Amino acid sequence: MKRYDLRHLKDDFYGRMSELMNGGLDKGEVGIFLFEIGDFSSVQKSADMVKEAGFELMNSIKFNEVDWTIVVKKKGN
């Protein structure tokens, strides 16, 4: 399991999150991504990105007043 804090990227975290999902996680490994939510559109957009990349979205929760956490699993053995 790996944890990635992307809050410093504000609304521009999607590219980095994609890089980390594809290059930072091994098959079957879980990644936890923390990002700033802003207007909540980033929550749906990140969930869509996870699905389109072929990963499993395991959890999506509000971390505090401004941050969101999603937990993804890279499919495979």
Order of alpha helices (4+ residues) and beta strands (2+ residues): beta-alpha-beta-alpha-beta-beta
